[in-house]
Amino acid sequence: MNEQQLLERITVNTQIFGGKAIIRGRRLAVEHILGMLAAGDTIETLLEAYPWLEREDVQACLVYAPRLVGHERVKPFPL
């Protein structure tokens, strides 16, 4: 699956989570998946926690994230 096909799995619906990016129109925000990965959860853990979730959905989040961050205009927090 190419990047464009993966990105088609990410949708925005103003009626769900205030218009945040979600996965395939479901009530699961991209930021939630990214947060779980950042906390150390594996893709397998995510797939077990959300039976409808597909590996490509997680890959889509990983493709989406740098594109979103690349458009940020705010300064990062100091370390």
C-alpha positions as protocol buffer text, in pm:
chain_id: "A"
residue {
  index: 1
  type: MET
  ca { x: 0 y: 0 z: 0 }
}
residue {
  index: 2
  type: ASN
  ca { x: 147 y: 337 z: -97 }
}
residue {
  index: 3
  type: GLU
  ca { x: 146 y: 653 z: 116 }
}
residue {
  index: 4
  type: GLN
  ca { x: -155 y: 805 z: -58 }
}
residue {
  index: 5
  type: GLN
  ca { x: -360 y: 490 z: 0 }
}
residue {
  index: 6
  type: LEU
  ca { x: -255 y: 488 z: 364 }
}
residue {
  index: 7
  type: LEU
  ca { x: -348 y: 854 z: 408 }
}
residue {
  index: 8
  type: GLU
  ca { x: -697 y: 783 z: 273 }
}
residue {
  index: 9
  type: ARG
  ca { x: -754 y: 588 z: 595 }
}
residue {
  index: 10
  type: ILE
  ca { x: -722 y: 912 z: 795 }
}
residue {
  index: 11
  type: THR
  ca { x: -1039 y: 1120 z: 793 }
}
residue {
  index: 12
  type: VAL
  ca { x: -1167 y: 1435 z: 957 }
}
residue {
  index: 13
  type: ASN
  ca { x: -1530 y: 1459 z: 1063 }
}
residue {
  index: 14
  type: THR
  ca { x: -1642 y: 1770 z: 1249 }
}
residue {
  index: 15
  type: GLN
  ca { x: -1901 y: 1556 z: 1430 }
}
residue {
  index: 16
  type: ILE
  ca { x: -1637 y: 1329 z: 1584 }
}
residue {
  index: 17
  type: PHE
  ca { x: -1383 y: 1453 z: 1840 }
}
residue {
  index: 18
  type: GLY
  ca { x: -1428 y: 1813 z: 1731 }
}
residue {
  index: 19
  type: GLY
  ca { x: -1279 y: 1755 z: 1388 }
}
residue {
  index: 20
  type: LYS
  ca { x: -961 y: 1577 z: 1494 }
}
residue {
  index: 21
  type: ALA
  ca { x: -800 y: 1333 z: 1256 }
}
residue {
  index: 22
  type: ILE
  ca { x: -951 y: 987 z: 1306 }
}
residue {
  index: 23
  type: ILE
  ca { x: -906 y: 643 z: 1158 }
}
residue {
  index: 24
  type: ARG
  ca { x: -1153 y: 538 z: 887 }
}
residue {
  index: 25
  type: GLY
  ca { x: -1437 y: 744 z: 1029 }
}
residue {
  index: 26
  type: ARG
  ca { x: -1426 y: 557 z: 1360 }
}
residue {
  index: 27
  type: ARG
  ca { x: -1413 y: 713 z: 1702 }
}
residue {
  index: 28
  type: LEU
  ca { x: -1039 y: 659 z: 1739 }
}
residue {
  index: 29
  type: ALA
  ca { x: -814 y: 962 z: 1703 }
}
residue {
  index: 30
  type: VAL
  ca { x: -479 y: 945 z: 1528 }
}
residue {
  index: 31
  type: GLU
  ca { x: -326 y: 1123 z: 1827 }
}
residue {
  index: 32
  type: HIS
  ca { x: -444 y: 839 z: 2053 }
}
residue {
  index: 33
  type: ILE
  ca { x: -268 y: 577 z: 1842 }
}
residue {
  index: 34
  type: LEU
  ca { x: 48 y: 788 z: 1825 }
}
residue {
  index: 35
  type: GLY
  ca { x: 37 y: 842 z: 2201 }
}
residue {
  index: 36
  type: MET
  ca { x: 8 y: 472 z: 2265 }
}
residue {
  index: 37
  type: LEU
  ca { x: 303 y: 401 z: 2038 }
}
residue {
  index: 38
  type: ALA
  ca { x: 505 y: 675 z: 2208 }
}
residue {
  index: 39
  type: ALA
  ca { x: 423 y: 518 z: 2545 }
}
residue {
  index: 40
  type: GLY
  ca { x: 579 y: 193 z: 2427 }
}
residue {
  index: 41
  type: ASP
  ca { x: 279 y: -5 z: 2309 }
}
residue {
  index: 42
  type: THR
  ca { x: 344 y: -230 z: 2011 }
}
residue {
  index: 43
  type: ILE
  ca { x: 137 y: -251 z: 1698 }
}
residue {
  index: 44
  type: GLU
  ca { x: 31 y: -597 z: 1810 }
}
residue {
  index: 45
  type: THR
  ca { x: -98 y: -453 z: 2139 }
}
residue {
  index: 46
  type: LEU
  ca { x: -300 y: -195 z: 1949 }
}
residue {
  index: 47
  type: LEU
  ca { x: -446 y: -458 z: 1718 }
}
residue {
  index: 48
  type: GLU
  ca { x: -550 y: -665 z: 2019 }
}
residue {
  index: 49
  type: ALA
  ca { x: -704 y: -365 z: 2196 }
}
residue {
  index: 50
  type: TYR
  ca { x: -904 y: -259 z: 1889 }
}
residue {
  index: 51
  type: PRO
  ca { x: -1010 y: -571 z: 1695 }
}
residue {
  index: 52
  type: TRP
  ca { x: -1137 y: -366 z: 1400 }
}
residue {
  index: 53
  type: LEU
  ca { x: -803 y: -184 z: 1367 }
}
residue {
  index: 54
  type: GLU
  ca { x: -573 y: -296 z: 1085 }
}
residue {
  index: 55
  type: ARG
  ca { x: -196 y: -277 z: 1066 }
}
residue {
  index: 56
  type: GLU
  ca { x: -234 y: -36 z: 773 }
}
residue {
  index: 57
  type: ASP
  ca { x: -431 y: 200 z: 999 }
}
residue {
  index: 58
  type: VAL
  ca { x: -133 y: 227 z: 1233 }
}
residue {
  index: 59
  type: GLN
  ca { x: 100 y: 275 z: 938 }
}
residue {
  index: 60
  type: ALA
  ca { x: -131 y: 551 z: 814 }
}
residue {
  index: 61
  type: CYS
  ca { x: -93 y: 731 z: 1148 }
}
residue {
  index: 62
  type: LEU
  ca { x: 283 y: 708 z: 1117 }
}
residue {
  index: 63
  type: VAL
  ca { x: 271 y: 851 z: 765 }
}
residue {
  index: 64
  type: TYR
  ca { x: 30 y: 1126 z: 871 }
}
residue {
  index: 65
  type: ALA
  ca { x: 226 y: 1246 z: 1176 }
}
residue {
  index: 66
  type: PRO
  ca { x: 536 y: 1395 z: 1009 }
}
residue {
  index: 67
  type: ARG
  ca { x: 322 y: 1569 z: 750 }
}
residue {
  index: 68
  type: LEU
  ca { x: 119 y: 1732 z: 1023 }
}
residue {
  index: 69
  type: VAL
  ca { x: 419 y: 1826 z: 1234 }
}
residue {
  index: 70
  type: GLY
  ca { x: 592 y: 1963 z: 926 }
}
residue {
  index: 71
  type: HIS
  ca { x: 325 y: 2234 z: 906 }
}
residue {
  index: 72
  type: GLU
  ca { x: 359 y: 2349 z: 1268 }
}
residue {
  index: 73
  type: ARG
  ca { x: 436 y: 2714 z: 1324 }
}
residue {
  index: 74
  type: VAL
  ca { x: 489 y: 2707 z: 1700 }
}
residue {
  index: 75
  type: LYS
  ca { x: 824 y: 2671 z: 1867 }
}
residue {
  index: 76
  type: PRO
  ca { x: 890 y: 2331 z: 2027 }
}
residue {
  index: 77
  type: PHE
  ca { x: 903 y: 2306 z: 2404 }
}
residue {
  index: 78
  type: PRO
  ca { x: 1256 y: 2335 z: 2545 }
}
residue {
  index: 79
  type: LEU
  ca { x: 1403 y: 2007 z: 2661 }
}
